[in-house]
Amino acid sequence: MSWRNKNALLVAGAVGLGLLWTTFSGPVLRPHLTGIQTPYLASLLVNLSDLVVMTALILLAARKGPVALWKLAGLSASPVRPVIWAAIILVPAAVAAALMAPVAPDLSANTVLWQGAVFPLIEEVVYRGLAVGALVMLAHWRWWVACLAPALMFGIVHMAQGQNPMDAAGIVAITALGGLLFGWLFVRWRFNLWPPVLLH
């Protein structure tokens, strides 16, 4: 087996282990975080553990420095064009939603910040930037194959949001399809992570 094939196998294994950790990080860590009273802090720690584990595994497997990993994840790409693109798509949708539906009474700035910005950013870095980026650019997988495993794990991680088995199956399916879309956007925009982050 050539060095390139061994390295590709190591990277794919590292991404697989990282994705496996994202599936179990909540159930493993949350029982140890039950005393935390600060809103969203326990969720932030779980999400950060996903980011740290995936980053460490890819760094070990690929022997890439932090700057190269920043580029691999699509975070060094310019956000200007994606922001304009997202505004064209999302501003009309936001206006229509505001006109047709009332704002939820329990919506707060804190919720918007954490659930609408911080957690989606971390998820996109882990599932698209690092996982898809490493599988395509370091393991040399075809983009659509590289998008499948992270999208499926992304769906499974959200399964607990369902109240019953049918709800859970629907959430997994919708979230996994969203993950595929975000992966495609990441690759289509030449490994610029900002389009999936903004759409998420």
C-alpha positions as CSV (number, residue, x, y, z in Angstrom):
1,M,0.0,0.0,0.0
2,S,1.4,3.4,-1.0
3,W,2.0,6.2,1.5
4,R,-0.8,8.2,-0.1
5,N,-3.3,5.3,0.3
6,K,-2.2,4.7,3.9
7,N,-2.6,8.4,4.7
8,A,-6.0,8.5,3.0
9,L,-7.1,5.5,5.1
10,L,-5.8,7.1,8.3
11,V,-7.7,10.3,7.5
12,A,-10.9,8.4,6.7
13,G,-10.6,6.5,9.9
14,A,-10.0,9.7,11.9
15,V,-13.1,11.3,10.4
16,G,-15.1,8.1,11.2
17,L,-14.0,8.1,14.8
18,G,-14.7,11.9,15.1
19,L,-18.2,11.3,13.7
20,L,-18.7,8.4,16.1
21,W,-17.8,10.7,19.0
22,T,-20.3,13.3,17.9
23,T,-23.0,10.6,18.1
24,F,-22.1,9.7,21.7
25,S,-20.7,12.9,23.1
26,G,-24.0,14.1,24.5
27,P,-25.0,11.0,26.3
28,V,-21.4,10.6,27.6
29,L,-20.8,14.1,28.8
30,R,-24.3,15.5,29.8
31,P,-24.6,13.4,33.0
32,H,-21.3,15.0,34.2
33,L,-22.7,18.5,33.4
34,T,-26.0,18.4,35.2
35,G,-24.9,20.9,37.9
36,I,-24.3,23.6,35.3
37,Q,-27.0,26.3,35.7
38,T,-25.8,28.7,33.0
39,P,-28.1,28.5,30.0
40,Y,-26.6,26.7,27.0
41,L,-23.2,26.1,28.7
42,A,-23.6,22.3,28.9
43,S,-24.6,22.2,25.2
44,L,-21.6,24.5,24.3
45,L,-19.2,22.1,26.1
46,V,-20.6,19.1,24.3
47,N,-20.4,20.9,20.9
48,L,-16.8,22.1,21.7
49,S,-15.9,18.5,22.6
50,D,-17.0,17.4,19.1
51,L,-14.9,20.2,17.6
52,V,-11.8,19.4,19.7
53,V,-12.0,15.6,19.1
54,M,-12.5,15.9,15.3
55,T,-9.7,18.5,15.0
56,A,-7.3,16.4,17.1
57,L,-8.0,13.2,15.2
58,I,-7.6,14.9,11.8
59,L,-4.4,16.6,12.9
60,L,-3.0,13.3,14.1
61,A,-4.0,11.4,11.0
62,A,-3.0,14.0,8.4
63,R,-0.1,15.7,10.2
64,K,-1.5,19.1,9.2
65,G,-0.8,22.3,11.1
66,P,-3.5,24.5,12.6
67,V,-3.3,27.0,9.7
68,A,-3.7,24.3,7.1
69,L,-6.7,22.9,9.1
70,W,-8.3,26.4,9.2
71,K,-8.1,26.5,5.4
72,L,-9.2,22.8,5.0
73,A,-12.4,23.7,7.0
74,G,-13.2,26.5,4.7
75,L,-13.0,29.2,7.4
76,S,-10.2,31.2,5.6
77,A,-12.5,31.7,2.6
78,S,-14.1,35.1,2.2
79,P,-17.6,35.5,3.6
80,V,-18.6,38.5,1.4
81,R,-20.2,36.7,-1.6
82,P,-21.9,34.1,0.6
83,V,-23.4,36.9,2.8
84,I,-24.9,38.6,-0.3
85,W,-26.2,35.2,-1.6
86,A,-27.7,34.4,1.8
87,A,-29.3,37.8,2.0
88,I,-31.0,37.4,-1.4
89,I,-32.4,34.1,-0.2
90,L,-33.1,34.7,3.5
91,V,-34.4,38.3,3.7
92,P,-37.5,37.6,1.6
93,A,-38.1,34.4,3.6
94,A,-37.7,36.3,6.9
95,V,-40.1,39.1,5.8
96,A,-42.7,36.5,4.7
97,A,-42.4,34.6,8.0
98,A,-42.7,37.8,10.0
99,L,-45.9,38.8,8.1
100,M,-47.5,35.4,8.2
101,A,-46.6,34.1,11.7
102,P,-46.3,35.7,15.1
103,V,-42.9,35.7,16.9
104,A,-42.7,32.9,19.5
105,P,-43.4,34.4,23.0
106,D,-40.4,32.6,24.5
107,L,-37.9,33.7,21.9
108,S,-35.0,35.6,23.4
109,A,-31.8,37.2,22.1
110,N,-29.8,34.5,24.1
111,T,-31.7,31.7,22.2
112,V,-31.1,33.4,18.9
113,L,-27.4,33.8,19.6
114,W,-26.8,30.2,20.8
115,Q,-29.3,28.2,18.7
116,G,-29.2,30.4,15.6
117,A,-25.5,31.3,15.4
118,V,-23.0,29.6,17.7
119,F,-24.2,26.0,17.6
120,P,-24.8,26.0,13.8
121,L,-21.4,27.4,13.3
122,I,-19.7,24.7,15.4
123,E,-21.8,22.0,13.7
124,E,-20.9,23.2,10.2
125,V,-17.2,23.3,11.1
126,V,-17.3,19.8,12.5
127,Y,-19.6,18.0,10.0
128,R,-18.9,19.9,6.8
129,G,-15.6,21.9,7.1
130,L,-13.6,19.3,8.9
131,A,-15.3,16.0,8.0
132,V,-16.2,16.6,4.4
133,G,-13.1,18.8,3.8
134,A,-10.8,16.1,5.1
135,L,-12.5,13.3,3.2
136,V,-12.4,15.1,-0.1
137,M,-9.1,17.0,0.1
138,L,-7.0,14.6,2.3
139,A,-8.5,11.2,1.7
140,H,-9.4,12.0,-1.9
141,W,-13.0,10.7,-1.8
142,R,-15.5,11.8,-4.3
143,W,-17.5,14.8,-2.9
144,W,-20.9,13.0,-2.8
145,V,-19.5,10.0,-1.0
146,A,-17.7,12.3,1.4
147,C,-21.0,14.1,2.2
148,L,-23.0,11.0,3.0
149,A,-21.5,9.8,6.3
150,P,-21.3,13.2,8.0
151,A,-24.9,13.9,6.8
152,L,-26.2,10.6,8.2
153,M,-24.4,11.2,11.6
154,F,-25.7,14.8,11.6
155,G,-29.2,13.4,11.3
156,I,-28.7,10.7,14.0
157,V,-27.3,13.3,16.4
158,H,-30.6,15.2,16.1
159,M,-32.8,12.1,16.7
160,A,-33.4,12.9,20.4
161,Q,-35.4,16.0,19.3
162,G,-38.3,13.6,18.3
163,Q,-41.1,12.9,20.8
164,N,-41.8,9.4,19.4
165,P,-40.2,7.0,16.9
166,M,-42.0,8.6,13.9
167,D,-41.0,12.1,14.9
168,A,-37.4,10.9,15.4
169,A,-37.3,9.2,12.0
170,G,-38.6,12.3,10.3
171,I,-36.1,14.5,12.1
172,V,-33.2,12.2,11.2
173,A,-34.3,12.2,7.5
174,I,-34.8,16.0,7.2
175,T,-31.6,16.8,9.1
176,A,-29.6,14.2,7.1
177,L,-31.0,15.7,3.8
178,G,-30.1,19.2,5.1
179,G,-26.6,17.9,5.9
180,L,-26.3,16.6,2.3
181,L,-27.4,20.0,1.0
182,F,-24.9,21.8,3.3
183,G,-22.1,19.4,2.2
184,W,-22.9,20.0,-1.5
185,L,-22.9,23.8,-0.9
186,F,-19.5,23.6,0.8
187,V,-18.0,21.7,-2.1
188,R,-19.9,23.7,-4.8
189,W,-18.6,27.0,-3.3
190,R,-15.0,25.6,-3.6
191,F,-14.7,24.7,0.1
192,N,-16.1,27.9,1.4
193,L,-17.8,27.1,4.7
194,W,-19.8,30.3,4.9
195,P,-22.7,29.3,2.5
196,P,-23.7,26.3,4.7
197,V,-23.1,28.3,7.9
198,L,-25.4,31.1,6.7
199,L,-28.1,28.7,5.4
200,H,-28.0,26.6,8.5
